[in-house]
């Protein structure tokens, strides 16, 4: 099974170790890190450790983070995938776009493909996504995906909203 996915406008490719610069540049972007990284700047070492974990996850579990690349000009505009957050029972849906790629439906398009993969190939019965309470754009993406808000928790002094989608029977 190929782990490269295609949508109408995008290619989703597992992030390779050789793409350390690309991932690091996404993670340190002020727009991305505001919510995804609690406004902390990831070091090269942290990004490299994340890539090593990503390689392990793809090898062992066929999941991790995929770079989102536009088909029309092969521009890397962010990432989407499944990642462990907050000690949940299974990995959560995660996505991040650089600022110039927002408000174009790319996050929804990429995340829809990952949700399909989770339900149809990985056998998940449900999928969770979490988002900082002030991140309204991420909440809208979750809602467009058909996810419903299920709870709010305070984690590390930050209000976090949790969204869930269940596989249709």
N, C-alpha and C positions, 0 to 999 in steps of 0.2 A: 504494500500500500504506500502510495506517495504521500508525503506530508507537506507537499507544496499544494496550496489551494488557490483556486481562481474564482473571482466573482466577476460581475459585469465590468467593473472599472479597476479592479485591484488584483494583485498577486500577493499571497501570504506565504512567506518562506521562513522555515525555522532559522532562528538567529544562530549564525556560526561563530566560532571563536575568532575568525578573521574579521568579524564585524564589530569588534570592541569599540572602535572610534564612533561608529554610527550609533550604537546603543548608548554609549556614554554621552554623546552630544544630545540625544533625546532626553536622557535622564537629568542633565544639568540645565536644560532649557528652563528659564524662570516660570514660564506658563505651565509646563509639565510638572516641575518639582513642587509648585505651590500646593497641589493637592496630592499628587501621587507619592511624593517623597517627604511629606511634612515640611516642605521648604528647605530641606537639607540638601547640600551638594554632595552627590556620590563621588567618591574618589575613584581613581583608575582601578585600585585594588578591589574596591567593593563591586565595581562593574565587572571586573574580571571574574570575581567569585560568583557573581550572578550568572555569567556566561557558562562557567563550569557546571553550576547547578542545572542550568538550562540543558546543557549537553547530556547530563546524567538523566534528567527527566525524559528527554526525547528517546534516549536509548532504552531506558527501563519501562517507561509508562506511555510512550508515544504522545506526550504532551509537553507543553512549555510555552515559550513566547515566540511568536512569528513576527518578522518585520512586515510592515504594510508598505507595499510599493505600488505606485500608480502605473497602470499599463501604458497610458499614452506617452509618458516621458520618463519612466523608470525612476521616478523620484521616491526616495524613502521618506514617508510622512509620519511614521510612528510605529507602534507595535500593538499586538493583540494576543491574547492567549489565556492560559490557565496557570495560576500561581497560588502557592500557599500563603494565606494571610490569616492572622488572628486565630490560629489553631482550629480551624474549621475541619469538619469531617472529610472534606474533599477540596481540591483546588478550586479557587474562585475565578470567574471571568475577570480579566483585566484588559484595559486598553488605554492608550495614550497617543495623542496626536500633537504634532508641532502646531503652533498657532496658525500658520498660513493654511493648514489643512482642515481647520474646524469649520463647522456650519455648512458642510457640503454633503453630509450623510455618510462619510467614509467610516466613521466609528461604528455606525449602525450596520453598514454593509459588511464590514470585516467581522464584527461580533456575531452577526447572524450566521456566518459561515462556521465560526467556532462552535456556536450552540448546536448547529446541525451535526457537526463532527462529534460533539460530546454525546448527543442523544443517539445518533445512528451508528457510530463506530466504537465509542468507548462504553456505551451502555448505561450512561448516567440516567437517573430518573428525574433529577432536578439539577439546577445550577444556581449558584449564589453569586452576586456581585455586591461589593461594598463601595461606598463613596463618602468622602467628607461631606458633612451636612451643608456647607455653603456652596458645594460644587454643583450648581443647578444644571449646567450643561450635561454633566455625567448622569444626573437624575433623568433628564429628558431622553438620553440615549437608552437607559434602562427601560423606561416606559415605552419607547418606540419598539423595543425588542419584545415587549409583552411581559416584562418583569413587573412584579408587584412589590411594593414596600412591605416588609414583614416586621422590621424592628429598628430601633435606634439604640445604640450603645455609646457610652463614653469610654474611649480607649486612648490612653496616654493624654488625657485631658482634652481630647478632640471628640466632638459628636460625630459618630459614623452611622450612616443609614445603610441598611441591608435590604437588598432586593432579591427576589427569587422567581424563577420560571420553572415550571414542571413540564416534563415530557407529556405530550398528548397521548392518550391511550388509544 
